[in-house]
Amino acid sequence: MPETNGNVTKAMEVMEAGLTRQMQTWMAVCAHCGLCNDSCHYFLAERNPKFVPTYKTDRLRLVWRRKHEWFGKWIPGFVGAVELTEERLDEMAEIAFRDCTLCGRCVVNCPFGVDTRQIVRTMRAMATATGKQPEILDQLADAAISREENLEYFKEFYLDQIKDIESELREETGDPDAVIPIEQKARVLYVPLSGKHTILPAAAILNAAGESWTLSLFEAANYAVFLHDIPRAKRIAERVINEAKRLGVEEVIITECGHAYSSYRWMVPNWFDEPMPFKVRSIIELMDEYIQDGRIKVAMIDDLGPITIHDPCNLGRNGGIYEEPRRILRQIAPDFIEMTPNRQNSICCGGGSGLVANLDYENERLAAGKPKADQIRKTGACMVVASCDNCRHQIGELSEHYELGVEVTGMAELVMKAMLIAKEKETVAAG
């Protein structure tokens, strides 16, 4: 184990490296006005002062004051400035990974524009640099890198899996020629997650649209983003970037995954010194475009019942994808109900930023999800669309834990079903 002083020194180095002028401004201007309190789903769930956003960020802000503010240097007690210690570093690590999902709702409600997410990300980076990060996130990040390093070994199993999904695709769509292309020159590179539910519906939609597409060899998830370990996050993202360049694609389409979309759309361009030679979009945006342009035909799914939509933080508040999923639902759902609040002020489900993967924090995660559970219950919906895998898992668990009795689905699965209904109606009409 490293010496305590070594941990503190390393953590301080990480803090200093992250202190851009903008970060220093966010550290300095917070007035502790409390307007962000009710923005935090943790605080809404329990009304515990330790869940107030400013309390969380003050764990780092008071260390920063000790080193960078005049009063903090010479009269530290006057402003509460403190030295970083091993115990405080432990506290910061728990808060950063357990008590904040980086949802950004507090940011849009801050009158000074303080980006709490960036402060908490710095705390995560400090914890990761000193070995205090959640082990499961570390393992998942390493596994993604290992897949690339041992690609030939993984590729054989992956191709067999895709062949099985391809057979199921043909059976479900009734199209004996339906294919899932891999490693082919194409206009679109589709990047899924691990799991058939992110591959089969998208394949059906892309084929129906007559799209020139190919499936990525890699999954979209990037767990190093949760760790705020930029070197590893770049390494994981680079797998897809290199694949896209090699295949000459015009667009990289990310599956229904909030953090994957956010990282490829907004973070990746800042990590590399060259502009990306392709566009990045979510499968949600592409499906909406196909429907609007008439490239795929959909019909109302009459047996859905009341349905509502959850705005994933990384797709909505942090990505601006609000109207596209709603346009889709209005084409296929007869009884669509909005949650309140929604869009920019949508309440986080409580499972993002790696929390769903971390069983050590399961109780805290489910407790923090209560405001979202209450919001869903008020709609009276029997189904929730959650276009993010973390949100989907979390809301599914919230439904069981709080006895909501709702089904949770992704948008692509609904669109595929609506396509098949439209096709069946056309066949019947044709006689």
ROSE-441891 format. One record per atom (N, C-alpha, C): x, y, z. Coordinates in steps of 0.1 Angstrom, whole numbers, plus 5000, padded with zeros to 4 digits. Example, Ala and Ser with C-alpha at 12.3 -4.5 7.8 and 13.67 -1.06 7.14 Angstrom:
BEGIN
513249435078
512349555078
513249675078
512849785071
513749895071
512950005079
# end
This chain:
BEGIN
500849885000
500050005000
500950125000
500550234992
501350354992
501250425006
502250505009
502250585021
501150685020
500650715032
499550815033
499850945027
501050995030
501551125025
501651125010
502051005005
502050984990
500751004984
499750944990
498350954985
497951104984
498151174995
497751314996
498551394986
499851374984
500551444974
500051424960
499851294957
499351264944
497951324941
497051314951
495751374950
495851524947
496751594955
496951734953
497451774939
498351684934
498851704920
497651694910
496751604912
495651584903
494751704904
494451754916
493651874918
494251994911
495552014912
496252124906
496152114891
496351994886
496251974871
494952014865
493851994873
492552024869
492052164871
492952254877
492552384880
492652484868
491752474859
491752574848
491152704854
491252804846
490652934850
489152924853
488552844844
487052824846
486752744859
487652644862
487452564874
487652654887
488652744886
488952834897
487752924900
487152964889
485953054890
484852984897
484552854893
483552784899
483752754914
485052744917
485452724931
485152854939
485352964933
485353094940
483953154941
483153134931
481853224930
480653164937
480753034941
479552974948
479253054960
477953104961
477453184972
476753104982
476652974981
475952894990
474552944993
473952984982
472553044983
471452934985
471752814982
470852704984
469852684973
469952754962
468952744951
469152604944
470352544946
470552414939
470052294948
469652324960
469352214969
468252114964
467152174960
466052094955
466252044941
467352074935
467652014922
468251874923
468751844935
469451714937
468551604942
468451504934
467551394938
467951324951
469151324954
469651274967
468951354979
469051484977
468451574988
466951564988
466351554976
464851544976
464451414982
465251314981
464851184987
464851175002
465851245008
466051225022
466151355030
466251475023
466451605030
467551605040
468651535036
469851525045
470751635040
471151725049
472051835045
473351795038
473851665041
475051615034
474851585019
473551595015
473351575000
473151704993
473251815000
473251944993
474451954984
474251994971
475452004962
476652084967
476352194974
477452274979
478252204990
477552114998
478252045008
479251945002
478751884991
479651784984
480851854978
480551964971
481752024964
482652104974
482052134986
482952204996
484052105001
483851975000
484851885004
486151914997
486051954984
487251994976
487452144977
486452224977
486552364977
487352414989
487152365001
487852405013
489352375012
489652265006
491052225003
491652324994
490952364983
491452454973
491652594980
490752634989
490852764996
492152765004
492452655010
493652655019
494952685011
494952654998
496152674990
496052794981
494852834977
494852934967
494153064971
493453074982
492853204986
493653264997
493653394997
494453465008
493953435022
492653445024
492153405037
492453265041
492253175031
492553035033
493953005037
494953085032
496353065035
496653125049
496153245052
496553305064
495653305075
494353295073
493353275084
492353165080
492853045079
492052935073
490752905081
490852925094
489652905102
488552995099
488853115094
487853215091
486953175080
487453095070
486753055058
486552895058
486952835069
486852685070
487852615061
488852675056
489852615048
490652505055
490952395048
491552275055
492652215046
493552145052
494552075045
493951935041
494351885030
493951755025
494551645034
493751555039
494351445047
493751315040
494351205045
493851075040
492451055043
491951095055
490551075059
489651155050
490051285047
489251365039
489251315024
490351255020
490351195007
489451075006
489350995016
488350885017
486950935016
486651045024
485351105023
484951155010
485951225003
485751274990
485451164980
486151054981
485950944972
484550884973
484050864986
482750814988
481650914982
481851034985
480851134980
480851144965
481951144959
482051154944
481451034937
481650914942
481150794935
479850744940
479450784952
478250734958
477050834958
477450954961
476451064964
476151164953
476651134941
476451224930
476451144917
475451164908
475451094895
475851184884
476351304887
476851394877
475651434867
474451434872
473351454864
473251594858
473751694865
473751834860
472551914863
471551854871
470351934873
470652054882
471652044891
472052154899
472652264891
473352224880
474052324872
473052414865
471952364859
471052444852
470252534861
470252504874
469552584884
470452674892
471752684889
472652764896
472652904890
472453014897
472353144892
473753194887
474853124892
476153164888
476853074878
476052964874
476552874864
477652784869
477752764882
478752674888
478552534883
479552474876
479452334871
479852234882
478952194890
479252104901
479851974895
479451934883
479851804878
481451804876
481951924872
483351924870
484151914883
483651974893
484251964906
484251824911
483051754910
482951624914
483851524906
483951554893
484851474884
486251494889
486651604893
488051624898
488251544911
487251534920
487251454931
487351304927
486651264917
486751124912
488151094907
488751194900
490051174894
491051164905
490951244916
491851234928
491751094934
490451044935
490250914942
490850804933
490650814920
491250714911
492750714911
493350824911
494850834911
495450774924
494650764934
495150714947
494550574951
493950514941
493450374943
492250364952
491450474953
490250474961
488950464953
489050434940
487950424931
487250294933
485950284929
485250154930
485850054921
486149934927
486949834920
486249784907
484849774908
484149724896
484349814884
484349954886
484550044875
485950024869
486850004878
488249984874
488349864865
487749754869
487749624862
487149634848
485949704848
485249724835
486049804825
486749904830
487549984821
488649904816
489349824824
490449744820
489949634810
488749584812
488249484804
487949534789
487549664788
487349714775
488749724767
489749764775
491049774768
491549634765
491349534774
491749394771
491049344758
489849384756
489149334744
489849374731
490349494731
491149544720
492449464719
493149454730
494449384730
494349244726
493249184728
493049034725
491849024715
491849114705
490649124697
490348994689
491448924684
491248804676
490548694685
490848684697
490248594706
488748624708
488448754711
487048794714
486248794701
486948824690
486248834677
485448704673
486148594675
485548464671
484148444678
484148474691
482948454699
481848554695
482348674693
481448784689
480748754676
481448714666
480948684653
479848574654
480148474662
479248364664
477948414670
478048504680
476948564687
476048644677
476748724668
476048804658
475348714648
475948604644
475248514635
473948464641
473948434654
472748384661
471648504661
472148624664
471148734664
470648764650
471448744640
471048764626
469948664622
470048544627
469048444624
467748484631
467848534643
466648584650
466048704643
466948794638
466448914631
465648874618
466048774611
465348724599
464048674603
463948594614
462748534618
461748634623
462148734631
461248834636
460748934626
461648964616
461249064606
460548994594
460748864592
460248794581
461048824568
462248874570
463048914558
464248814558
464248714549
465248614548
466648674544
466648794539
467848854534
468448954544
467848974556
468349064566
469649024571
470649124572
471949094576
472449194587
473449154594
474149234603
475549244599
475949344590
477249354585
478349394595
479549334594
480549374604
481849394595
482649494599
483949524593
483749554578
482749624574
482549654560
482549814558
483049854547
482949994543
481450034543
481150144549
479750184550
479650334553
478450384552
478150524555
478150544570
477550444577
477250454592
477950334599
478650374610
479150274619
478250274632
477550164634
476650164646
477350094658
477450164669
478150114681
477150074692
477049944694
476049894704
476649884718
475849834727
476349784740
476449634740
476949574750
476849424751
475349384753
474849304745
473449254747
472649264734
471849164731
471049154719
470049274718
469549324730
468549434729
469049564723
470449574722
470949694716
471349674702
471249544697
471749514683
470549484674
469749384679
468649334670
467649444665
467049524674
466149624669
466849734660
468049774664
468749874656
469049814642
469349684641
469649624628
468349614620
467249584626
465949584618
465649724613
465949824621
465649964616
466550014605
467849984607
468850024597
468649954584
468249824584
468049754572
466749804565
465749824573
464449874567
464650014561
465550094566
465750224560
466650214548
467150104545
468050084533
469450154536
469750164549
471050234552
472250154549
473350224545
474650164543
475250164557
475350044563
475850044577
476649924580
477349934591
478149824596
478249824611
478349714617
478249704632
479749714638
479849784648
481149794655
481549664661
482849644662
483449534669
483449554684
483249684688
483449724702
482149774707
482049774721
480849824727
481049974730
479850044731
479950194733
480350234747
480150154757
480350194771
481850224773
482050334781
483450374785
483450404800
483750294808
483750314822
484850394828
485850424820
486950514824
486450654825
485350684818
484750824819
484150844833
483550734838
483050744852
484150774862
485350714859
486450724868
487150864867
486850934856
487551054852
489051024850
489250904844
490650864841
490750894826
491251014822
491251054808
492150964799
493350934804
494150844795
493550714792
492850644801
492150524798
490950544790
490250654793
489050694785
489350714771
490450784768
490950804754
491250674748
491950584755
492350454749
491050374745
490050384753
488850304750
488050364739
488050494738
487350564727
488050554714
489350544715
490250534703
489950404695
489550304702
489150174694
488150204684
487050274687
485950304678
486450414668
487150514673
487650614663
488450554652
489450464656
490250404646
489450314636
488450244642
487550154634
486750244624
486250354629
485450444620
486350504609
487550534612
488450594602
488850484591
489150364596
489450254588
488350214578
487150224582
485950194574
485450304566
485950424568
485650544561
484150584562
483650574574
482250604577
482050764578
480850804575
480450944576
479850974589
479250874596
478650894609
478950774618
479150804630
479150704641
477850724649
477050614649
475750624656
475850544669
475650614680
475750544693
474350494697
474350374703
473150314707
472550384719
471450344724
470750404735
471550394748
472550484749
473350484761
473750634763
473350684775
473650824778
475050864778
475850794787
477250834788
478050814776
477750704768
478450684756
478250794746
476950834744
476650944735
477351074740
477251104752
477851224758
479351224756
480051114758
481451114757
481951124743
481351044734
481751054720
481351184713
480151244717
479751364711
480451484716
480651494729
481151614735
482651604740
482951494746
484351484752
485451444742
485151344734
486151294725
486851404716
486051504711
486751604703
487751684711
487551694724
488551764732
489751684737
489651554735
490751464739
491851444729
491451474716
492451444705
492751574698
493951584692
494451704686
493851724672
493151634667
492651644653
491151644653
490451714644
489051704643
488651564638
487451514643
487051384639
486451384624
486851294616
486351304602
484951234600
484151234611
482851184610
481951254620
480651244618
479651304627
479251194637
478951244649
478451154660
477051184663
476151084662
474751104666
474250984674
473151004681
472450894688
471550824678
471250694681
470350624673
468950684674
468650754685
467350824687
467250934676
468251014673
468251114663
468051054649
468650934647
468650874634
467250814631
466650754641
465350694640
464250804637
464450914644
463551024642
463651074627
464851084622
465151134609
464451034599
464650904601
464150804592
462550814591
461950834603
460450844603
460050974596
460651084599
460351214593
460451214578
461551144573
461851134559
461051024551
460350944559
459650834553
460450714549
461650704554
462550594551
462150464558
461450484569
460850374576
459350404579
458450314578
457050334581
456750274594
456050354602
455550304615
454050314617
453550244626
452050254629
451850254644
450650304648
450350304662
450350164668
450950154680
450850024687
449650034697
448549984693
447350014700
447249944714
448049844716
447949774729
449049814739
449649934737
450649984746
450150024760
448950084760
448550144772
449250274775
448950334787
449550464790
451150454790
451850544783
453250534783
453850674785
454950674793
455650794796
457150784792
457850894792
459250894788
460150964798
461250894801
462250954810
463351014801
463751144804
464851204797
466151174804
466951084798
468251054805
469051184805
469851194816
470551324818
471551354807
472251244803
473351274793
472751294779
471551234776
470951264763
470151394763
469551424774
468651534775
469351664780
469451674793
470051794799
471551814794
472251714792
473651734788
473851714773
472751674766
472951654751
471951724742
470851774748
469851844740
468951764732
468851634734
467951544727
466651534735
465751624731
464451634738
463251604728
463251674717
462051664708
462051534700
463251484696
463351364687
462551244693
462851214706
462051094711
460551124713
460251244715
458751274716
458051274702
458751314692
458151304679
457951154675
458951074679
458750934676
457550874684
457450904696
456350844704
455050894700
454951014695
453651064690
453150994677
454150924671
453850854658
453450704662
453750654674
453550514676
452750484689
452650584698
451950564711
450650644712
449550574713
448250644713
448050724726
448650674737
448350734750
449750774757
450350884752
451650934756
451451034767
452051014779
451851114790
453251164794
453351294796
454651354800
454751344815
455951324820
456251344834
456451494837
456251524849
456551664854
457351664866
458551734865
459051814854
459751724844
460051784832
460751704822
461751784815
462251734804
463351794796
464451844805
464751974804
465952024811
465952004826
464752004832
464651984846
464151844850
464351744841
463951604844
464751564856
464051484865
464751434877
465551304873
466851304877
467651194874
467151064880
467250954873
466750824878
467550774890
468850824892
469650784903
470550674901
470650624888
471550514885
472750544876
472850664872
473950704863
475350714868
476250734859
477650764863
478350644870
477850524866
478550404871
477850344883
476850404889
476250354901
475450224899
474850204887
474150074885
475049954886
476349974882
477349864881
477849834895
477749924905
478349914918
477449864928
477449734931
476549674941
476749724955
477949774958
478249824971
477349934975
476850014965
476050134968
474550104964
474149984964
472749954959
471750024967
471850014981
470850074989
470750224987
471850284987
471950434985
471350474971
471650394961
471150414948
469550404947
469050304953
467550294953
466850394961
467550434972
466950544980
466950674972
468050704965
468150824958
467150824946
466750714941
465850704930
464350724934
464050744947
462650764951
461950884944
462550994943
461851104936
461451064921
462350994914
461950944901
460850844902
460850754911
459850654913
458450724916
458550824924
457250904927
456750974915
457651024907
457351104895
456651004885
457150884883
456650784874
455250744879
455150724892
453850674898
452750774895
453050904896
452051014894
451451014879
452250964870
451750964856
450650864854
450650754861
449750644859
450150554847
451350574842
451750504830
452050354834
451950264825
452250124827
453550094820
454150184812
455350164805
456250294805
457550274807
458450394807
459450364796
459650464787
460750454777
461950524783
463050454784
464350504789
465450474779
465850574771
466750554760
468250554765
468450484776
469850474782
469850344790
470850264788
470850134795
470950144810
471750244815
471750254830
470450304835
469750394828
468450434833
467450324832
467550244822
466650134820
466750034831
467949994835
468149904846
467749964859
468050094861
467750154874
466150164875
465550214865
464050234866
463350094868
463949994861
463449854863
463549814878
464649844884
464849814898
463949894907
463750024903
462950114911
461450064911
461050014899
459749964898
459449844907
460449754908
460349644917
460449694932
461349774935
461549824949
460449904954
459849984946
458750074950
457450034945
457349904940
456149844935
455349934925
456049984915
455450074905
454649994895
455049874892
454349784883
454449834868
455649904865
455749954851
456749864844
456649854831
457549794822
458449904817
459749874815
460749964810
461349914797
461350004787
461849964774
462650074768
463450034758
464150124750
463350174738
463750284731
462950334720
463050244708
464250194705
464450114693
463549994693
463249924704
462449814705
460949844701
460549964706
459150014702
459050044687
460150114682
460050144668
460050024659
460849924663
460849794655
459449734656
458749734667
457449674668
456449754660
456549894660
455649974652
455949954637
457149924633
457449894619
456749764614
456849664623
456249534619
454749544619
454149624627
452749644627
452349714613
453149824610
452849894597
452949794585
454049714586
454249614575
453049514574
452549474585
451449374585
450149444580
449949574584
448749644579
448849664564
450049684559
450249704544
449949574537
450349464543
450149334537
448649294536
447949324547
446549304548
445749394537
446149514537
445549614527
445749574513
446949514510
447249464497
446449344493
445849284503
444949164500
445649034500
# end
